[in-house]
């Protein structure tokens, strides 16, 4: 027990997965994300939102970094930490800096009935932290959701 009377949870092992860079794997990744979020203590609604963010990040790697090439790999790492769930999506494709993309005017976007292009915006709305970095020829998108918010476990 911790000083707050709550049981102290040891850190869960990291789960790593490498999938081909094909959108046909997105449903599996979404289900896995929901499962990992539930194990981390998030409720069903929040787990669904986390799955959407991971789906968007993985789609970006497939469509933008790999330009749709189906023969590459996207690596995902799920790290359930005591106070947060961290998911990293990694690829070896072209560098795409989403911070250089223009911001989205949602009202105008809806009026024009556009689709696509909201991935980073959605990720930032859902997650507590979204970071992008390039290390040794690898793009790494790191998504973090704290467990102290609604839907999070103690």
Backbone bond lengths (Angstrom), bond angles and torsions (degrees), N, CA, C in turn:
res aa  C-N    CA-C-N  psi(-1)  N-CA   C-N-CA  omega(-1)  CA-C   N-CA-C  phi
1 X - - - 1.457 - - 1.528 108.97 -
2 X 1.301 114.58 144.00 1.456 119.63 175.62 1.521 108.56 -86.79
3 X 1.320 117.00 175.53 1.455 122.16 179.19 1.525 112.32 -62.95
4 X 1.327 117.93 -20.05 1.462 121.32 -179.26 1.526 111.84 -88.07
5 X 1.327 116.93 0.91 1.450 120.26 180.00 1.522 113.57 87.08
6 X 1.339 117.24 -2.41 1.457 120.68 178.55 1.520 109.03 -90.91
7 X 1.326 117.54 147.00 1.450 118.79 176.64 1.521 109.93 -64.12
8 X 1.319 116.93 142.85 1.455 122.09 177.94 1.520 107.08 -85.69
9 X 1.320 115.50 121.98 1.450 120.89 -179.53 1.514 109.05 -96.26
10 X 1.315 116.19 127.45 1.451 118.19 177.08 1.520 108.51 -72.77
11 X 1.308 116.28 157.45 1.459 121.16 -179.20 1.519 108.60 -67.03
12 X 1.324 115.17 134.59 1.456 121.17 178.82 1.529 109.00 -78.56
13 X 1.327 116.84 153.92 1.467 118.96 178.21 1.525 110.95 -65.65
14 X 1.303 115.39 153.19 1.454 121.93 176.31 1.524 108.54 -76.99
15 X 1.324 116.33 138.51 1.461 121.60 175.49 1.516 107.59 -107.85
16 X 1.333 116.70 126.52 1.460 121.79 178.36 1.518 109.55 -117.89
17 X 1.327 114.89 144.76 1.444 121.34 -177.46 1.518 108.37 -146.79
18 X 1.333 116.73 135.04 1.458 121.44 173.93 1.521 107.50 -115.67
19 X 1.335 116.50 127.43 1.471 121.32 -179.33 1.525 109.50 -126.38
20 X 1.335 116.07 150.75 1.468 118.94 175.07 1.521 110.63 -61.47
21 X 1.312 116.30 151.42 1.465 121.79 -177.59 1.527 110.62 -79.50
22 X 1.324 114.49 64.47 1.461 121.66 -178.86 1.525 108.60 -131.27
23 X 1.320 116.45 134.78 1.460 120.29 -177.83 1.530 112.29 -64.77
24 X 1.314 118.34 -16.21 1.472 120.83 178.38 1.531 111.66 -65.13
25 X 1.318 118.10 -14.95 1.466 121.66 178.58 1.531 112.63 -91.37
26 X 1.323 117.87 -5.21 1.466 120.40 -175.50 1.531 112.99 -63.79
27 X 1.325 118.16 -36.86 1.471 120.01 179.39 1.531 110.33 -63.51
28 X 1.316 117.16 -41.15 1.462 121.20 178.09 1.539 110.81 -64.09
29 X 1.324 115.98 -42.62 1.465 120.70 179.32 1.524 109.97 -63.72
30 X 1.314 117.00 -39.87 1.460 121.58 178.59 1.530 110.67 -62.62
31 X 1.329 117.08 -46.02 1.473 120.44 179.21 1.523 110.92 -63.96
32 X 1.322 116.91 -41.37 1.461 120.31 178.36 1.531 110.35 -62.94
33 X 1.317 116.94 -41.66 1.467 120.77 179.29 1.525 110.53 -62.75
34 X 1.321 116.95 -43.82 1.478 120.35 177.12 1.525 110.65 -58.52
35 X 1.318 115.81 -44.08 1.467 120.50 -179.11 1.532 111.02 -64.20
36 X 1.319 116.37 -46.11 1.479 120.26 -179.75 1.527 110.60 -64.04
37 X 1.338 116.90 -38.81 1.465 120.59 178.56 1.525 110.48 -65.39
38 X 1.330 117.16 -40.66 1.465 120.56 178.06 1.529 110.52 -64.36
39 X 1.326 117.09 -43.02 1.463 120.35 177.51 1.528 111.41 -61.79
40 X 1.341 115.81 -31.82 1.462 120.70 179.62 1.526 111.64 -78.04
41 X 1.356 117.32 -8.50 1.455 120.18 175.75 1.514 115.70 105.56
42 X 1.323 118.24 6.01 1.461 120.44 178.85 1.525 109.59 -82.23
43 X 1.344 116.13 146.49 1.464 119.44 178.58 1.532 109.84 -73.95
44 X 1.324 115.90 173.30 1.460 121.57 -173.88 1.526 112.87 -60.20
45 X 1.325 116.81 -42.44 1.471 120.54 -179.37 1.526 111.06 -63.97
46 X 1.324 116.07 -45.68 1.465 119.45 179.96 1.524 110.80 -67.12
47 X 1.327 117.16 -37.91 1.468 121.12 177.36 1.525 109.83 -60.39
48 X 1.330 117.36 -38.38 1.459 121.35 177.08 1.518 112.20 -64.30
49 X 1.320 116.08 -40.37 1.471 119.83 178.27 1.529 110.60 -66.96
50 X 1.315 116.81 -40.71 1.470 120.47 178.11 1.529 109.79 -62.77
51 X 1.333 116.55 -40.60 1.464 120.23 178.51 1.526 110.79 -61.78
52 X 1.330 117.09 -39.07 1.459 121.09 177.66 1.535 110.95 -62.19
53 X 1.320 117.20 -43.97 1.466 120.69 -179.97 1.527 111.24 -62.94
54 X 1.328 116.86 -44.16 1.469 120.92 -179.98 1.529 109.73 -66.66
55 X 1.327 117.25 -39.09 1.463 121.77 176.79 1.523 110.20 -59.62
56 X 1.329 117.34 -44.95 1.464 121.28 -179.76 1.529 111.45 -63.22
57 X 1.332 116.53 -43.35 1.467 120.01 -179.68 1.526 110.99 -65.50
58 X 1.326 116.66 -40.08 1.465 120.62 179.83 1.529 110.43 -68.74
59 X 1.323 116.16 -40.67 1.466 120.83 176.86 1.524 110.40 -60.29
60 X 1.326 117.11 -41.63 1.466 120.63 178.14 1.522 111.15 -60.22
61 X 1.328 117.03 -42.14 1.468 120.32 179.08 1.530 110.21 -62.09
62 X 1.324 116.26 -45.35 1.470 120.80 -177.64 1.526 111.26 -67.15
63 X 1.320 117.02 -49.23 1.465 120.85 -172.94 1.522 113.96 -80.29
64 X 1.330 116.76 -37.21 1.462 119.24 -173.76 1.527 112.97 -100.69
65 X 1.315 117.98 -53.51 1.463 119.48 -178.38 1.526 111.25 -66.98
66 X 1.335 116.77 -41.15 1.462 121.18 -178.96 1.528 113.42 -98.88
67 X 1.322 117.49 -0.47 1.471 122.43 179.74 1.522 111.60 50.42
68 X 1.339 116.42 35.97 1.457 121.07 176.62 1.512 115.63 80.96
69 X 1.330 118.71 1.72 1.474 120.53 179.32 1.534 109.02 -62.02
70 X 1.341 117.95 123.99 1.465 120.89 -173.70 1.528 115.18 -84.63
71 X 1.319 117.62 -2.49 1.465 120.58 -172.44 1.531 114.02 -106.82
72 X 1.317 117.16 20.72 1.461 121.64 179.21 1.520 108.78 -108.10
73 X 1.318 117.58 177.75 1.461 121.45 179.73 1.520 111.11 -119.46
74 X 1.320 115.02 142.57 1.462 122.70 170.21 1.522 105.43 -114.61
75 X 1.322 115.83 128.25 1.462 119.74 179.30 1.521 109.33 -105.88
76 X 1.325 114.94 136.94 1.463 121.38 177.38 1.512 108.39 -121.46
77 X 1.323 115.69 140.53 1.467 122.19 176.97 1.517 108.21 -130.00
78 X 1.319 116.13 123.66 1.459 122.66 177.40 1.518 107.23 -107.22
79 X 1.320 116.62 121.74 1.457 121.45 -177.39 1.524 108.44 -125.50
80 X 1.332 115.89 105.63 1.465 122.08 179.63 1.520 107.42 -87.43
81 X 1.308 115.18 102.82 1.465 120.60 178.65 1.515 108.69 -96.64
82 X 1.275 117.28 167.26 1.463 120.93 -176.72 1.525 112.19 -54.54
83 X 1.337 117.55 -43.17 1.458 120.70 -173.97 1.530 114.79 -110.33
84 X 1.339 117.70 0.81 1.456 119.63 -177.53 1.522 111.13 -159.39
85 X 1.327 114.10 159.83 1.458 121.41 170.11 1.517 105.73 -108.95
86 X 1.324 116.23 126.42 1.464 122.33 -178.78 1.527 107.85 -117.30
87 X 1.333 115.63 129.81 1.460 120.72 177.40 1.528 107.43 -125.42
88 X 1.322 115.82 127.35 1.459 120.77 176.68 1.515 108.96 -113.34
89 X 1.324 115.46 133.55 1.455 122.85 176.88 1.525 105.96 -115.58
90 X 1.313 115.81 122.40 1.464 120.49 -171.45 1.520 110.50 -126.03
91 X 1.340 115.60 140.46 1.467 121.30 176.55 1.518 108.77 -144.20
92 X 1.319 116.34 166.77 1.465 121.75 178.50 1.525 111.00 -113.60
93 X 1.313 116.41 23.53 1.460 121.47 -177.27 1.519 113.13 -84.27
94 X 1.319 113.99 -163.62 1.465 121.67 -179.68 1.524 110.04 -64.01
95 X 1.307 115.67 148.46 1.454 121.14 177.52 1.524 109.27 -75.61
96 X 1.319 115.44 125.24 1.463 121.66 176.16 1.518 106.06 -128.04
97 X 1.325 117.02 116.16 1.462 120.13 179.79 1.528 108.94 -97.96
98 X 1.338 116.64 103.23 1.463 119.52 -176.93 1.519 113.44 -65.57
99 X 1.309 117.95 -15.87 1.465 120.24 178.46 1.521 110.97 -70.13
100 X 1.330 116.99 -18.74 1.459 121.00 178.66 1.521 112.51 -86.96
101 X 1.331 116.51 -3.79 1.458 120.22 178.76 1.525 108.84 -80.25
102 X 1.321 117.19 147.36 1.460 119.08 179.29 1.525 111.10 -67.03
103 X 1.339 115.84 151.37 1.466 119.39 177.53 1.527 109.16 -70.05
104 X 1.306 114.74 158.91 1.468 120.46 -174.99 1.526 109.89 -102.45
105 X 1.332 115.25 129.14 1.462 121.64 171.41 1.526 105.69 -91.49
106 X 1.338 117.44 99.55 1.457 121.71 -172.92 1.525 113.03 -59.89
107 X 1.324 118.35 -39.63 1.470 120.44 -179.98 1.535 110.53 -62.37
108 X 1.306 115.90 -46.50 1.466 120.26 178.90 1.522 110.40 -65.49
109 X 1.316 115.91 -40.35 1.456 121.94 179.41 1.528 110.62 -58.08
110 X 1.327 116.98 -46.11 1.464 122.07 -179.49 1.522 110.49 -67.47
111 X 1.334 117.62 -43.35 1.469 120.97 -179.55 1.520 111.33 -60.57
112 X 1.337 116.46 -34.24 1.463 120.54 179.70 1.528 111.73 -84.56
113 X 1.338 116.43 -2.08 1.465 122.75 178.80 1.519 111.60 53.83
114 X 1.290 116.18 41.74 1.457 121.12 179.46 1.519 109.72 -81.20
115 X 1.322 115.51 157.97 1.463 121.62 173.20 1.522 107.50 -131.42
116 X 1.329 115.53 157.53 1.459 119.96 -179.33 1.515 111.01 77.30
117 X 1.322 115.70 168.25 1.451 121.08 175.90 1.520 115.47 80.54
118 X 1.326 117.64 3.92 1.465 120.12 -178.99 1.524 112.47 -105.18
119 X 1.320 118.37 4.34 1.458 121.61 -174.28 1.513 114.72 -51.97
120 X 1.312 117.66 -56.35 1.464 121.05 -177.11 1.523 109.93 -65.71
121 X 1.322 116.97 -40.28 1.462 120.86 178.93 1.531 110.36 -59.66
122 X 1.326 116.92 -46.89 1.470 120.85 178.48 1.525 111.59 -62.68
123 X 1.321 116.38 -44.25 1.466 119.79 -179.93 1.531 110.48 -57.94
124 X 1.322 115.86 -43.74 1.463 119.58 -178.51 1.521 112.05 -68.63
125 X 1.334 118.27 -30.24 1.467 121.31 177.27 1.528 111.11 -72.26
126 X 1.328 117.42 -35.58 1.460 122.68 -175.17 1.526 112.21 -83.66
127 X 1.297 116.48 -44.46 1.467 121.26 -171.96 1.533 111.33 -91.20
128 X 1.333 115.27 159.47 1.459 120.54 175.27 1.523 110.80 -81.00
129 X 1.325 116.29 -26.81 1.459 120.57 179.88 1.521 108.87 -148.69
130 X 1.338 115.72 134.24 1.461 122.23 174.78 1.522 106.05 -132.97
131 X 1.324 116.65 117.46 1.461 120.13 179.74 1.523 109.63 -128.76
132 X 1.326 114.62 152.53 1.456 122.12 178.99 1.519 107.40 -128.15
133 X 1.318 115.69 135.14 1.464 118.89 176.11 1.526 109.15 -148.04
134 X 1.309 115.60 160.43 1.461 122.11 177.80 1.520 106.13 -120.47
135 X 1.334 116.52 123.21 1.464 121.90 -178.54 1.522 108.30 -134.68
136 X 1.310 116.88 121.94 1.470 122.62 176.06 1.528 112.61 49.05
137 X 1.329 116.29 47.29 1.452 121.05 177.05 1.518 114.99 76.75
138 X 1.327 116.91 13.78 1.464 121.52 -179.22 1.526 109.42 -121.42
139 X 1.341 115.98 134.84 1.462 121.60 172.16 1.520 107.26 -88.12
140 X 1.317 116.57 132.69 1.457 120.99 178.95 1.521 108.64 -128.31
141 X 1.334 114.62 119.09 1.461 121.66 173.76 1.522 105.69 -102.66
142 X 1.319 116.82 121.28 1.465 121.56 -178.10 1.529 108.98 -111.61
143 X 1.332 115.32 119.82 1.457 122.65 179.16 1.517 108.81 -110.16
144 X 1.322 117.00 128.54 1.467 120.99 -178.19 1.516 109.49 -127.53
145 X 1.332 115.33 132.28 1.465 121.67 174.39 1.526 107.81 -126.41
146 X 1.348 115.21 119.82 1.465 120.22 178.35 1.513 109.99 -74.44
147 X 1.310 116.11 151.31 1.455 121.80 -179.60 1.516 112.37 -90.52
148 X 1.313 118.94 0.51 1.469 120.84 -177.71 1.525 113.48 -85.04
149 X 1.334 117.58 -7.98 1.458 120.59 -179.39 1.515 111.28 -88.93
150 X 1.312 116.12 -176.35 1.478 120.72 178.28 1.510 109.24 -59.85
151 X 1.305 115.07 132.84 1.457 119.98 179.05 1.501 112.93 91.59
152 X 1.323 118.71 -15.39 1.452 121.33 -179.63 1.502 111.81 -83.05
153 X 1.309 115.11 155.02 1.450 121.08 178.14 1.509 110.15 -84.16
154 X 1.324 119.25 158.48 1.466 120.25 177.31 1.503 111.04 -66.70
